[in-house]
Each structure stands twice: as C-alpha cells, then as structure tokens.
Amino acid sequence: MTTAPDTQQQQQQRRRQQRQRTFSWADPAAIAAEGARLSGAEFFAAIAEGRIPPPPLMRALDFDGVLFEEGRAAFRLQPQEFHYNPLGTVHGGVFATMLDSACGCAVHTMLPVGVFYTSLDLSLKFLRPVTVGTGPITAEATVVHFGRRTALAEGRITDADGKVYVTAASSCLLMRQD
C-alpha cells in the first residue's frame, strides 16, 4: 500500500503550526552580586559546581558552558528552529552572542577580584551556514593578550568534526577599582 503525497494545503498547514518553548532563569542581579565577590576563576568554578546559576542569556538561547580555564572558555549549542533566520539557517546574532560570550568569559577567567570588563568590539567572519542538521556546535575562545587596560581574545565556532563555521576577534576594556 502506498500513501498519497501531501497536498499543497496540507504542506501549508504544517508550516503554519505554531511551535513554542518556555524557559526559566535566576535573578541576574544576584548572579552579578555573587560574581563581584569572586575572581573570574572562582566565579566560573561556582557556576560549574551549581553554586551560582548561569546567566539568563544562556537559558534564553539554550546554550551551555562546557569549558572555563584560565584564558579559555567554550560554549556548546544544539541548533534548533528557534535559532533560525528567515533564510532557514541559524541567525548570525546567535553566533555573535556565543562568540562574544566565549571571548568575554575567556578574559573573565583571568580577572582578579574587583576587576571587571566590558567588550569594546567584536569582529566576526561567517564562513558557512549552520542548520539543525549540522549538529552541535562549539564556540571556543582564547585570550591572546591580557594587559592592564585591555585584553584581546580570538574565537571560533566549530562542529563535532572540527569544521570552522565562524571566527571572531574581540577586545575588552578592563576596569579596575583603583
């Protein structure tokens, strides 16, 4: 027995089906207050151990921190439809967020208590599209310069086979309380 192919009307109905997702997050002010009392290394250790919840943005975009070492940070994401742009691929803003996070957190891992940072710039190169079929992707960054006032980190997004999809360079301003 064979089944009849979908009619155009059935295909349109499937495309219009609404999808939804829900998520929860912890108070970002409490996370920041906890982090202000810790060095960068201590802060990420506390998140890894579950003593401090991850920042809300990670819940909103559904990515996870997978590596926090001195001068290095990595985040993993399983691409989903809700990451898509109108062209049917993961939106470049998702990549920018992941790489800004990886570069900034790589710098953050090196900060002593009382020193803060903010991103000054982020430069991305988009090399190839990502879809659900790509599988998990990882944004990993490494600090290449750590000075008194600025830091520079470089990152890339790769798939499980190591294929590069996006590269980034980010400079951060270091703010000391002296």
Residue pairs with C-beta under 8 A, 6 or more apart in sequence:
6 14
19 81
19 82
21 82
23 59
23 60
23 62
24 59
25 53
25 56
25 59
25 60
26 53
26 54
26 56
28 55
28 56
31 52
31 53
31 55
34 43
34 46
34 52
35 43
35 52
36 114
36 116
37 113
38 46
38 113
39 111
39 112
39 113
40 107
40 108
40 109
40 110
40 111
40 112
41 68
41 70
41 109
41 110
42 113
43 52
43 108
44 65
44 68
44 73
44 105
44 108
44 109
45 68
46 52
47 53
47 54
47 65
47 68
48 65
48 68
54 64
54 65
57 97
57 101
58 64
58 65
58 75
58 101
61 77
61 83
61 94
61 97
61 98
62 77
62 78
62 80
62 82
63 75
63 76
63 77
63 98
63 101
63 139
64 75
64 76
64 77
65 73
65 74
65 75
65 105
66 74
66 75
66 76
66 138
67 73
67 74
67 140
68 105
68 109
69 109
70 109
70 110
71 106
71 109
71 110
71 142
71 143
71 146
72 106
72 109
72 140
72 141
72 142
72 143
73 101
73 102
73 103
73 104
73 105
73 106
73 108
73 109
73 140
73 141
74 102
74 138
74 139
74 140
74 141
75 98
75 101
75 102
75 138
75 139
75 140
76 136
76 137
76 138
76 139
77 83
77 94
77 98
77 136
77 137
77 138
77 139
78 135
78 136
79 90
79 130
79 131
79 132
79 134
79 135
79 136
79 137
80 132
81 132
83 90
83 91
83 94
84 90
84 91
85 91
85 92
88 131
89 129
89 130
89 131
90 129
90 130
90 131
90 134
92 124
92 126
95 124
95 126
95 130
95 139
95 157
95 165
95 166
96 122
96 124
96 168
98 137
98 139
98 157
99 122
99 124
99 139
99 141
99 155
99 156
99 157
99 166
99 168
99 170
100 119
100 122
100 168
100 170
101 139
102 139
102 140
102 141
102 153
102 155
102 168
103 119
103 122
103 141
103 153
103 154
103 155
103 168
103 169
103 170
103 172
104 117
104 119
104 153
104 170
104 172
105 141
106 141
106 142
106 143
106 153
106 155
107 117
107 143
107 146
107 151
107 153
107 172
107 174
108 117
110 143
110 146
110 151
111 117
111 174
114 176
114 177
115 174
115 175
115 176
115 177
116 174
116 175
117 151
117 172
117 173
117 174
117 175
118 172
118 173
118 175
119 170
119 171
119 172
119 173
120 150
120 170
120 171
120 172
120 173
121 170
121 171
122 168
122 169
122 170
123 168
123 169
123 170
124 166
124 167
124 168
125 166
125 167
125 168
126 165
126 166
127 164
127 165
127 166
127 167
128 163
128 165
129 165
130 137
130 157
130 159
130 165
134 159
134 165
135 159
135 160
136 159
136 160
137 157
137 158
137 159
137 165
138 157
138 158
138 159
139 155
139 156
139 157
139 166
140 155
140 156
140 158
141 153
141 154
141 155
141 156
141 168
141 170
142 153
142 154
142 155
143 151
143 152
143 153
144 152
144 153
144 154
145 151
145 152
147 174
148 174
148 176
149 173
149 174
150 171
150 172
150 173
150 174
151 171
151 172
151 174
152 169
152 170
152 171
152 172
153 169
153 170
153 172
154 167
154 168
154 169
154 170
155 167
155 168
155 169
155 170
156 164
156 165
156 166
156 167
156 168
157 164
157 165
157 166
157 167
158 164
158 165
159 165
